[in-house]
Amino acid sequence: MIYLNGEKNNNYNNSTISNMLKEENYESLKVVVEINEEIIPRDGFDTYLIKDGDTVEVLSFVGGG
């Protein structure tokens, strides 16, 4: 089990960040992903595997004015 944005989630153990973002309907170019309080570089989204016990936060940018 992982924590995704503060909630328990059993769907993404051993999944890549890219797969998780796609399944959660995030656009990878418009988010920052932090795992265990460490920002993951965008070029690692296709290879970084989310592991059991990870805390994943997806931060979206919202424009305003």
Backbone as JSON, one array per atom type, in Angstrom:
{
  "sequence": "MIYLNGEKNNNYNNSTISNMLKEENYESLKVVVEINEEIIPRDGFDTYLIKDGDTVEVLSFVGGG",
  "N": [[0.83, -1.18, 0.0], [0.44, 2.25, -0.71], [0.6, 5.78, 0.01], [-1.28, 8.16, -1.54], [-1.46, 11.4, -2.25], [-2.21, 11.81, 0.42], [-4.06, 9.8, 0.95], [-4.8, 6.34, 1.5], [-3.78, 3.87, -0.84], [-3.96, 1.16, -3.0], [-3.32, 0.63, -5.61], [-0.95, 1.17, -7.05], [1.52, -0.06, -6.4], [4.76, -0.97, -7.34], [4.47, 0.27, -9.79], [5.11, 2.56, -12.48], [5.76, 6.09, -12.22], [4.75, 7.51, -14.41], [2.71, 5.78, -15.33], [0.98, 5.82, -13.11], [0.25, 8.55, -13.09], [-1.1, 8.74, -15.54], [-3.27, 6.96, -15.11], [-4.56, 8.32, -13.07], [-5.4, 10.54, -14.34], [-3.75, 12.83, -14.68], [-1.81, 15.4, -16.24], [1.38, 14.96, -17.21], [3.18, 17.0, -17.77], [2.26, 19.11, -16.36], [2.5, 18.83, -13.66], [4.16, 18.3, -10.5], [5.93, 15.72, -8.96], [6.29, 14.29, -5.84], [7.98, 12.04, -3.86], [8.15, 10.47, -0.85], [8.96, 12.88, 0.33], [10.79, 13.86, -1.51], [11.47, 15.47, -4.5], [10.81, 14.17, -7.66], [12.63, 14.04, -10.61], [11.28, 14.98, -13.77], [12.21, 13.52, -15.97], [12.54, 11.03, -14.92], [10.09, 9.85, -14.61], [9.19, 7.73, -16.23], [10.69, 5.57, -15.44], [11.01, 5.36, -12.67], [10.0, 3.35, -10.03], [7.19, 3.05, -8.04], [7.1, 2.16, -4.68], [5.98, -0.2, -2.18], [4.72, 1.3, 0.71], [5.55, 3.86, 0.1], [5.11, 7.41, 0.14], [3.3, 9.43, -1.82], [2.98, 12.47, -3.41], [1.19, 14.51, -5.58], [1.51, 17.44, -7.18], [-0.28, 20.0, -8.58], [-0.23, 22.68, -10.9], [-1.96, 25.69, -10.93], [-3.29, 28.21, -12.82], [-3.99, 31.67, -12.44], [-5.54, 34.87, -12.02]],
  "CA": [[0.0, 0.0, 0.0], [1.1, 3.55, -0.72], [-0.28, 6.92, 0.28], [-1.32, 9.05, -2.69], [-2.11, 12.65, -1.85], [-2.74, 11.68, 1.77], [-5.02, 8.72, 1.09], [-4.31, 4.99, 1.24], [-4.03, 3.45, -2.22], [-3.36, -0.14, -3.29], [-3.29, 0.42, -7.05], [0.26, 1.55, -7.78], [2.77, -0.7, -5.98], [5.59, -1.42, -8.47], [4.04, 0.96, -11.01], [5.9, 3.76, -12.75], [5.07, 7.36, -12.0], [3.99, 7.81, -15.63], [1.49, 4.97, -15.34], [0.11, 6.33, -12.07], [-0.29, 9.83, -13.54], [-2.08, 8.46, -16.6], [-4.46, 6.35, -14.5], [-5.21, 9.33, -12.23], [-5.78, 11.64, -15.25], [-2.89, 14.01, -14.57], [-0.93, 15.67, -17.37], [2.71, 14.91, -16.61], [3.88, 18.27, -17.96], [1.64, 20.14, -15.53], [2.56, 18.44, -12.25], [5.41, 17.92, -9.84], [5.69, 14.54, -8.15], [7.17, 14.16, -4.69], [7.87, 10.74, -3.22], [8.87, 10.47, 0.43], [9.47, 14.24, 0.51], [11.84, 14.15, -2.49], [10.92, 15.73, -5.82], [11.34, 13.25, -8.67], [12.77, 14.73, -11.9], [10.33, 14.55, -14.8], [12.81, 12.5, -16.85], [12.51, 9.75, -14.22], [8.71, 9.37, -14.48], [8.99, 6.46, -16.95], [11.51, 4.49, -14.9], [10.93, 5.28, -11.22], [8.93, 2.47, -9.58], [6.6, 3.35, -6.74], [7.25, 0.97, -3.85], [5.11, -0.35, -1.02], [5.09, 2.18, 1.81], [5.88, 5.21, -0.38], [4.16, 8.51, 0.24], [3.36, 10.12, -3.1], [2.2, 13.7, -3.52], [1.16, 15.07, -6.91], [1.21, 18.87, -7.05], [-0.71, 20.58, -9.85], [-0.14, 24.12, -11.01], [-3.2, 26.29, -11.38], [-3.1, 29.61, -13.17], [-5.04, 32.57, -11.97], [-5.19, 36.23, -12.37]],
  "C": [[0.88, 1.24, 0.0], [0.1, 4.58, -0.21], [-0.16, 7.85, -0.92], [-2.13, 10.27, -2.31], [-2.86, 12.5, -0.53], [-3.74, 10.56, 1.99], [-4.39, 7.38, 0.76], [-4.71, 4.56, -0.17], [-3.27, 2.14, -2.47], [-3.12, -0.38, -4.77], [-1.92, 0.56, -7.7], [1.56, 0.99, -7.24], [3.47, -1.25, -7.22], [5.12, -0.86, -9.81], [4.97, 2.15, -11.23], [5.06, 5.0, -12.42], [4.22, 7.71, -13.21], [2.67, 7.05, -15.68], [0.49, 5.5, -14.31], [-0.53, 7.65, -12.5], [-1.36, 9.63, -14.6], [-3.37, 7.92, -16.01], [-5.25, 7.36, -13.66], [-5.6, 10.59, -13.03], [-5.04, 12.94, -15.0], [-2.11, 14.17, -15.87], [0.47, 15.82, -16.81], [3.5, 16.22, -16.76], [3.36, 19.37, -17.05], [1.67, 19.81, -14.04], [4.01, 18.27, -11.8], [5.07, 16.72, -8.97], [6.76, 14.46, -7.07], [6.92, 12.79, -4.08], [8.77, 10.75, -2.0], [9.63, 11.77, 0.63], [10.65, 14.59, -0.41], [11.18, 14.35, -3.86], [11.62, 14.83, -6.84], [11.44, 14.02, -9.99], [11.83, 14.13, -12.95], [10.92, 13.46, -15.71], [12.88, 11.13, -16.19], [11.11, 9.15, -14.11], [8.49, 8.01, -15.13], [9.73, 5.29, -16.31], [11.39, 4.32, -13.38], [9.74, 4.4, -10.83], [8.48, 2.88, -8.19], [6.6, 2.06, -5.92], [6.26, 0.98, -2.69], [5.62, 0.54, 0.12], [5.43, 3.6, 1.4], [4.73, 6.18, -0.1], [4.34, 9.38, -0.99], [2.44, 11.34, -3.05], [2.32, 14.21, -4.95], [0.67, 16.51, -6.77], [0.9, 19.42, -8.43], [-0.56, 22.08, -9.78], [-1.45, 24.65, -11.58], [-2.95, 27.76, -11.63], [-4.27, 30.45, -12.65], [-4.67, 34.0, -12.37], [-6.16, 37.24, -11.9]]
}
